[in-house]
């Protein structure tokens, strides 16, 4: 876990309120929401371009697309 990633107690508060919490279970499996959210926080905190998102947060396109969807 990186320095500013969500801790387990923080995640237990956020997880039930997330968009995938009660989502459908068919189709392609969702990427780990916690990992994606940590990646979004990383970009917002550091100001790094989305393409430079470290691999530990998953594909940058997933984080970027989810951030844009949530922002709308």
Buried (B, 14 or more C-beta within 10 A) or exposed (E): EEEEBBEEEEBEEEBEEBEEEEEEEEEEEBBEBBBBBBBBBBBEEEEEEBEEBEEEBBEBEBBBEBBEEEEE
